[in-house]
Amino acid sequence: MKDKKQIKEERKNLRTLVNKWDPAGLIQTGSPDDEYDCLSDKIYSMLNRNVSEEEMIQHIVQELEDHFGCSIKPESIMRFIQVLNKN
């Protein structure tokens, strides 16, 4: 089982990766660093439950559409998931 310090570090690293990806273009326009935390939280949960890449893509697409009002190509999400898998 992971300790709180490890979880905090993993979540911080995930936030950094999501903000670097900036799927809705919000960070580049000056939004706060926690803007995508709702998305990061869902991704973190999915990673820890070992959901399939297809399921993860579906959830990310839904979150971006519902919460941020933007659409994104699944290919972009797939590239982001590949980055996640390397980290």
N, CA, C and O atoms as a GROMACS GRO file, in nm:
protein
  348
    1MET      N    1   0.083  -0.118   0.000
    1MET     CA    2   0.000   0.000   0.000
    1MET      C    3   0.088   0.125   0.000
    1MET      O    4   0.191   0.130   0.067
    2LYS      N    5   0.048   0.224  -0.075
    2LYS     CA    6   0.125   0.347  -0.086
    2LYS      C    7   0.105   0.434   0.039
    2LYS      O    8  -0.004   0.439   0.097
    3ASP      N    9   0.213   0.503   0.077
    3ASP     CA   10   0.198   0.595   0.189
    3ASP      C   11   0.157   0.734   0.136
    3ASP      O   12   0.162   0.760   0.016
    4LYS      N   13   0.117   0.819   0.228
    4LYS     CA   14   0.065   0.951   0.189
    4LYS      C   15   0.167   1.034   0.112
    4LYS      O   16   0.131   1.106   0.019
    5LYS      N   17   0.292   1.023   0.150
    5LYS     CA   18   0.398   1.099   0.082
    5LYS      C   19   0.411   1.055  -0.064
    5LYS      O   20   0.423   1.138  -0.154
    6GLN      N   21   0.408   0.925  -0.086
    6GLN     CA   22   0.418   0.872  -0.222
    6GLN      C   23   0.297   0.914  -0.306
    6GLN      O   24   0.313   0.953  -0.421
    7ILE      N   25   0.179   0.905  -0.249
    7ILE     CA   26   0.057   0.946  -0.320
    7ILE      C   27   0.063   1.093  -0.356
    7ILE      O   28   0.030   1.132  -0.467
    8LYS      N   29   0.105   1.175  -0.261
    8LYS     CA   30   0.115   1.320  -0.285
    8LYS      C   31   0.214   1.349  -0.398
    8LYS      O   32   0.187   1.434  -0.483
    9GLU      N   33   0.325   1.280  -0.400
    9GLU     CA   34   0.426   1.300  -0.504
    9GLU      C   35   0.374   1.254  -0.640
    9GLU      O   36   0.395   1.322  -0.740
   10GLU      N   37   0.306   1.140  -0.644
   10GLU     CA   38   0.249   1.091  -0.770
   10GLU      C   39   0.145   1.188  -0.825
   10GLU      O   40   0.142   1.215  -0.945
   11ARG      N   41   0.060   1.241  -0.738
   11ARG     CA   42  -0.043   1.335  -0.781
   11ARG      C   43   0.020   1.466  -0.830
   11ARG      O   44  -0.029   1.526  -0.926
   12LYS      N   45   0.125   1.509  -0.765
   12LYS     CA   46   0.196   1.630  -0.808
   12LYS      C   47   0.257   1.609  -0.946
   12LYS      O   48   0.248   1.697  -1.033
   13ASN      N   49   0.319   1.494  -0.968
   13ASN     CA   50   0.379   1.464  -1.098
   13ASN      C   51   0.271   1.456  -1.206
   13ASN      O   52   0.291   1.503  -1.318
   14LEU      N   53   0.158   1.395  -1.173
   14LEU     CA   54   0.048   1.386  -1.269
   14LEU      C   55  -0.005   1.524  -1.304
   14LEU      O   56  -0.033   1.553  -1.420
   15ARG      N   57  -0.020   1.610  -1.204
   15ARG     CA   58  -0.065   1.748  -1.231
   15ARG      C   59   0.029   1.816  -1.328
   15ARG      O   60  -0.015   1.883  -1.422
   16THR      N   61   0.158   1.800  -1.307
   16THR     CA   62   0.257   1.860  -1.395
   16THR      C   63   0.241   1.810  -1.538
   16THR      O   64   0.246   1.889  -1.633
   17LEU      N   65   0.221   1.679  -1.554
   17LEU     CA   66   0.204   1.622  -1.688
   17LEU      C   67   0.076   1.670  -1.755
   17LEU      O   68   0.076   1.703  -1.873
   18VAL      N   69  -0.034   1.675  -1.679
   18VAL     CA   70  -0.161   1.721  -1.736
   18VAL      C   71  -0.150   1.869  -1.774
   18VAL      O   72  -0.198   1.909  -1.881
   19ASN      N   73  -0.089   1.949  -1.689
   19ASN     CA   74  -0.074   2.092  -1.721
   19ASN      C   75   0.017   2.113  -1.842
   19ASN      O   76  -0.006   2.204  -1.922
   20LYS      N   77   0.118   2.030  -1.855
   20LYS     CA   78   0.205   2.041  -1.972
   20LYS      C   79   0.127   2.003  -2.099
   20LYS      O   80   0.144   2.066  -2.204
   21TRP      N   81   0.043   1.902  -2.089
   21TRP     CA   82  -0.043   1.861  -2.201
   21TRP      C   83  -0.143   1.971  -2.232
   21TRP      O   84  -0.166   2.003  -2.349
   22ASP      N   85  -0.204   2.030  -2.129
   22ASP     CA   86  -0.298   2.144  -2.140
   22ASP      C   87  -0.404   2.120  -2.249
   22ASP      O   88  -0.410   2.196  -2.346
   23PRO      N   89  -0.486   2.016  -2.232
   23PRO     CA   90  -0.578   1.976  -2.340
   23PRO      C   91  -0.681   2.081  -2.381
   23PRO      O   92  -0.728   2.080  -2.495
   24ALA      N   93  -0.718   2.170  -2.292
   24ALA     CA   94  -0.816   2.274  -2.327
   24ALA      C   95  -0.749   2.410  -2.349
   24ALA      O   96  -0.818   2.509  -2.372
   25GLY      N   97  -0.617   2.415  -2.343
   25GLY     CA   98  -0.545   2.540  -2.365
   25GLY      C   99  -0.562   2.643  -2.255
   25GLY      O  100  -0.550   2.763  -2.279
   26LEU      N  101  -0.591   2.597  -2.134
   26LEU     CA  102  -0.620   2.689  -2.024
   26LEU      C  103  -0.496   2.737  -1.951
   26LEU      O  104  -0.488   2.853  -1.910
   27ILE      N  105  -0.400   2.650  -1.934
   27ILE     CA  106  -0.278   2.687  -1.861
   27ILE      C  107  -0.201   2.793  -1.939
   27ILE      O  108  -0.147   2.887  -1.881
   28GLN      N  109  -0.196   2.776  -2.070
   28GLN     CA  110  -0.121   2.872  -2.153
   28GLN      C  111  -0.185   3.011  -2.152
   28GLN      O  112  -0.120   3.110  -2.186
   29THR      N  113  -0.314   3.019  -2.112
   29THR     CA  114  -0.380   3.150  -2.106
   29THR      C  115  -0.385   3.206  -1.965
   29THR      O  116  -0.454   3.305  -1.940
   30GLY      N  117  -0.312   3.142  -1.871
   30GLY     CA  118  -0.299   3.198  -1.738
   30GLY      C  119  -0.387   3.138  -1.630
   30GLY      O  120  -0.393   3.192  -1.519
   31SER      N  121  -0.455   3.028  -1.658
   31SER     CA  122  -0.535   2.963  -1.555
   31SER      C  123  -0.446   2.909  -1.445
   31SER      O  124  -0.328   2.882  -1.469
   32PRO      N  125  -0.499   2.894  -1.325
   32PRO     CA  126  -0.418   2.844  -1.214
   32PRO      C  127  -0.374   2.699  -1.235
   32PRO      O  128  -0.436   2.625  -1.311
   33ASP      N  129  -0.268   2.660  -1.166
   33ASP     CA  130  -0.212   2.526  -1.180
   33ASP      C  131  -0.310   2.416  -1.143
   33ASP      O  132  -0.295   2.302  -1.187
   34ASP      N  133  -0.410   2.447  -1.062
   34ASP     CA  134  -0.505   2.344  -1.020
   34ASP      C  135  -0.627   2.333  -1.113
   34ASP      O  136  -0.722   2.263  -1.082
   35GLU      N  137  -0.624   2.401  -1.225
   35GLU     CA  138  -0.738   2.405  -1.317
   35GLU      C  139  -0.782   2.265  -1.362
   35GLU      O  140  -0.902   2.240  -1.376
   36TYR      N  141  -0.688   2.178  -1.385
   36TYR     CA  142  -0.721   2.045  -1.434
   36TYR      C  143  -0.724   1.938  -1.323
   36TYR      O  144  -0.723   1.819  -1.353
   37ASP      N  145  -0.727   1.979  -1.198
   37ASP     CA  146  -0.723   1.880  -1.090
   37ASP      C  147  -0.838   1.781  -1.097
   37ASP      O  148  -0.821   1.665  -1.061
   38CYS      N  149  -0.955   1.825  -1.141
   38CYS     CA  150  -1.068   1.731  -1.153
   38CYS      C  151  -1.034   1.622  -1.254
   38CYS      O  152  -1.070   1.506  -1.234
   39LEU      N  153  -0.966   1.658  -1.361
   39LEU     CA  154  -0.924   1.561  -1.462
   39LEU      C  155  -0.810   1.475  -1.408
   39LEU      O  156  -0.810   1.353  -1.426
   40SER      N  157  -0.715   1.538  -1.344
   40SER     CA  158  -0.601   1.465  -1.287
   40SER      C  159  -0.647   1.363  -1.184
   40SER      O  160  -0.595   1.251  -1.179
   41ASP      N  161  -0.745   1.401  -1.102
   41ASP     CA  162  -0.797   1.309  -1.001
   41ASP      C  163  -0.858   1.185  -1.065
   41ASP      O  164  -0.837   1.073  -1.019
   42LYS      N  165  -0.933   1.206  -1.172
   42LYS     CA  166  -0.994   1.092  -1.241
   42LYS      C  167  -0.887   1.004  -1.306
   42LYS      O  168  -0.894   0.881  -1.301
   43ILE      N  169  -0.790   1.067  -1.367
   43ILE     CA  170  -0.682   0.991  -1.431
   43ILE      C  171  -0.605   0.912  -1.326
   43ILE      O  172  -0.574   0.795  -1.347
   44TYR      N  173  -0.575   0.974  -1.214
   44TYR     CA  174  -0.502   0.906  -1.106
   44TYR      C  175  -0.579   0.784  -1.059
   44TYR      O  176  -0.522   0.677  -1.041
   45SER      N  177  -0.707   0.801  -1.041
   45SER     CA  178  -0.792   0.690  -0.998
   45SER      C  179  -0.792   0.577  -1.101
   45SER      O  180  -0.780   0.460  -1.066
   46MET      N  181  -0.804   0.613  -1.228
   46MET     CA  182  -0.805   0.511  -1.332
   46MET      C  183  -0.671   0.437  -1.340
   46MET      O  184  -0.668   0.316  -1.360
   47LEU      N  185  -0.562   0.511  -1.325
   47LEU     CA  186  -0.430   0.448  -1.329
   47LEU      C  187  -0.416   0.347  -1.215
   47LEU      O  188  -0.358   0.240  -1.234
   48ASN      N  189  -0.467   0.380  -1.100
   48ASN     CA  190  -0.457   0.291  -0.984
   48ASN      C  191  -0.553   0.174  -0.989
   48ASN      O  192  -0.535   0.075  -0.919
   49ARG      N  193  -0.655   0.185  -1.072
   49ARG     CA  194  -0.748   0.074  -1.091
   49ARG      C  195  -0.713  -0.008  -1.214
   49ARG      O  196  -0.781  -0.106  -1.246
   50ASN      N  197  -0.607   0.031  -1.283
   50ASN     CA  198  -0.559  -0.040  -1.403
   50ASN      C  199  -0.668  -0.056  -1.509
   50ASN      O  200  -0.686  -0.164  -1.565
   51VAL      N  201  -0.742   0.053  -1.535
   51VAL     CA  202  -0.844   0.047  -1.639
   51VAL      C  203  -0.775   0.040  -1.776
   51VAL      O  204  -0.658   0.078  -1.789
   52SER      N  205  -0.846  -0.007  -1.874
   52SER     CA  206  -0.790  -0.019  -2.009
   52SER      C  207  -0.768   0.121  -2.068
   52SER      O  208  -0.828   0.219  -2.023
   53GLU      N  209  -0.682   0.127  -2.167
   53GLU     CA  210  -0.657   0.255  -2.235
   53GLU      C  211  -0.784   0.306  -2.301
   53GLU      O  212  -0.810   0.426  -2.301
   54GLU      N  213  -0.862   0.215  -2.358
   54GLU     CA  214  -0.988   0.255  -2.422
   54GLU      C  215  -1.084   0.320  -2.322
   54GLU      O  216  -1.144   0.423  -2.352
   55GLU      N  217  -1.096   0.260  -2.205
   55GLU     CA  218  -1.183   0.317  -2.102
   55GLU      C  219  -1.131   0.452  -2.055
   55GLU      O  220  -1.208   0.545  -2.034
   56MET      N  221  -0.999   0.461  -2.040
   56MET     CA  222  -0.940   0.588  -1.997
   56MET      C  223  -0.966   0.697  -2.100
   56MET      O  224  -1.001   0.810  -2.064
   57ILE      N  225  -0.951   0.665  -2.227
   57ILE     CA  226  -0.978   0.763  -2.333
   57ILE      C  227  -1.122   0.810  -2.325
   57ILE      O  228  -1.149   0.930  -2.333
   58GLN      N  229  -1.215   0.717  -2.310
   58GLN     CA  230  -1.357   0.752  -2.301
   58GLN      C  231  -1.385   0.846  -2.184
   58GLN      O  232  -1.457   0.945  -2.199
   59HIS      N  233  -1.327   0.816  -2.068
   59HIS     CA  234  -1.349   0.901  -1.951
   59HIS      C  235  -1.288   1.040  -1.969
   59HIS      O  236  -1.347   1.140  -1.930
   60ILE      N  237  -1.170   1.046  -2.028
   60ILE     CA  238  -1.105   1.175  -2.048
   60ILE      C  239  -1.184   1.259  -2.149
   60ILE      O  240  -1.204   1.378  -2.127
   61VAL      N  241  -1.228   1.198  -2.258
   61VAL     CA  242  -1.310   1.270  -2.356
   61VAL      C  243  -1.434   1.325  -2.289
   61VAL      O  244  -1.469   1.442  -2.308
   62GLN      N  245  -1.500   1.242  -2.210
   62GLN     CA  246  -1.624   1.284  -2.142
   62GLN      C  247  -1.597   1.399  -2.045
   62GLN      O  248  -1.673   1.496  -2.041
   63GLU      N  249  -1.491   1.389  -1.968
   63GLU     CA  250  -1.457   1.494  -1.871
   63GLU      C  251  -1.427   1.626  -1.942
   63GLU      O  252  -1.472   1.732  -1.899
   64LEU      N  253  -1.351   1.619  -2.050
   64LEU     CA  254  -1.317   1.742  -2.123
   64LEU      C  255  -1.441   1.805  -2.185
   64LEU      O  256  -1.455   1.928  -2.185
   65GLU      N  257  -1.530   1.724  -2.237
   65GLU     CA  258  -1.654   1.777  -2.295
   65GLU      C  259  -1.746   1.834  -2.187
   65GLU      O  260  -1.797   1.945  -2.201
   66ASP      N  261  -1.768   1.757  -2.080
   66ASP     CA  262  -1.863   1.797  -1.976
   66ASP      C  263  -1.813   1.913  -1.891
   66ASP      O  264  -1.887   2.007  -1.864
   67HIS      N  265  -1.688   1.906  -1.849
   67HIS     CA  266  -1.637   2.005  -1.753
   67HIS      C  267  -1.576   2.128  -1.820
   67HIS      O  268  -1.590   2.240  -1.770
   68PHE      N  269  -1.510   2.106  -1.933
   68PHE     CA  270  -1.438   2.216  -1.996
   68PHE      C  271  -1.501   2.262  -2.127
   68PHE      O  272  -1.460   2.363  -2.184
   69GLY      N  273  -1.600   2.189  -2.174
   69GLY     CA  274  -1.670   2.229  -2.296
   69GLY      C  275  -1.584   2.222  -2.421
   69GLY      O  276  -1.606   2.298  -2.516
   70CYS      N  277  -1.487   2.133  -2.420
   70CYS     CA  278  -1.402   2.123  -2.538
   70CYS      C  279  -1.398   1.979  -2.586
   70CYS      O  280  -1.419   1.885  -2.509
   71SER      N  281  -1.371   1.964  -2.712
   71SER     CA  282  -1.353   1.831  -2.766
   71SER      C  283  -1.206   1.815  -2.804
   71SER      O  284  -1.137   1.911  -2.836
   72ILE      N  285  -1.164   1.693  -2.800
   72ILE     CA  286  -1.023   1.665  -2.830
   72ILE      C  287  -1.018   1.531  -2.902
   72ILE      O  288  -1.096   1.441  -2.875
   73LYS      N  289  -0.926   1.521  -2.992
   73LYS     CA  290  -0.913   1.398  -3.070
   73LYS      C  291  -0.859   1.286  -2.981
   73LYS      O  292  -0.767   1.308  -2.902
   74PRO      N  293  -0.914   1.168  -2.994
   74PRO     CA  294  -0.864   1.054  -2.916
   74PRO      C  295  -0.714   1.029  -2.936
   74PRO      O  296  -0.647   0.979  -2.847
   75GLU      N  297  -0.663   1.064  -3.054
   75GLU     CA  298  -0.520   1.045  -3.080
   75GLU      C  299  -0.435   1.129  -2.984
   75GLU      O  300  -0.329   1.085  -2.940
   76SER      N  301  -0.481   1.249  -2.953
   76SER     CA  302  -0.409   1.335  -2.859
   76SER      C  303  -0.410   1.272  -2.720
   76SER      O  304  -0.310   1.275  -2.649
   77ILE      N  305  -0.522   1.216  -2.683
   77ILE     CA  306  -0.532   1.150  -2.553
   77ILE      C  307  -0.442   1.027  -2.551
   77ILE      O  308  -0.376   1.000  -2.451
   78MET      N  309  -0.440   0.954  -2.658
   78MET     CA  310  -0.356   0.835  -2.666
   78MET      C  311  -0.208   0.872  -2.650
   78MET      O  312  -0.134   0.803  -2.580
   79ARG      N  313  -0.166   0.980  -2.714
   79ARG     CA  314  -0.027   1.025  -2.698
   79ARG      C  315   0.000   1.062  -2.553
   79ARG      O  316   0.107   1.032  -2.500
   80PHE      N  317  -0.097   1.127  -2.488
   80PHE     CA  318  -0.081   1.162  -2.348
   80PHE      C  319  -0.071   1.036  -2.261
   80PHE      O  320   0.012   1.031  -2.170
   81ILE      N  321  -0.153   0.938  -2.287
   81ILE     CA  322  -0.147   0.813  -2.211
   81ILE      C  323  -0.012   0.745  -2.230
   81ILE      O  324   0.041   0.686  -2.136
   82GLN      N  325   0.044   0.753  -2.348
   82GLN     CA  326   0.177   0.697  -2.371
   82GLN      C  327   0.282   0.768  -2.285
   82GLN      O  328   0.374   0.704  -2.233
   83VAL      N  329   0.268   0.900  -2.270
   83VAL     CA  330   0.356   0.976  -2.182
   83VAL      C  331   0.339   0.927  -2.038
   83VAL      O  332   0.437   0.908  -1.966
   84LEU      N  333   0.214   0.909  -1.996
   84LEU     CA  334   0.188   0.860  -1.860
   84LEU      C  335   0.255   0.725  -1.837
   84LEU      O  336   0.313   0.701  -1.731
   85ASN      N  337   0.246   0.638  -1.934
   85ASN     CA  338   0.303   0.504  -1.920
   85ASN      C  339   0.454   0.505  -1.910
   85ASN      O  340   0.514   0.411  -1.857
   86LYS      N  341   0.517   0.610  -1.958
   86LYS     CA  342   0.662   0.623  -1.950
   86LYS      C  343   0.707   0.679  -1.815
   86LYS      O  344   0.824   0.667  -1.778
   87ASN      N  345   0.614   0.739  -1.743
   87ASN     CA  346   0.650   0.804  -1.616
   87ASN      C  347   0.608   0.722  -1.496
   87ASN      O  348   0.631   0.762  -1.382
   0.00000   0.00000   0.00000
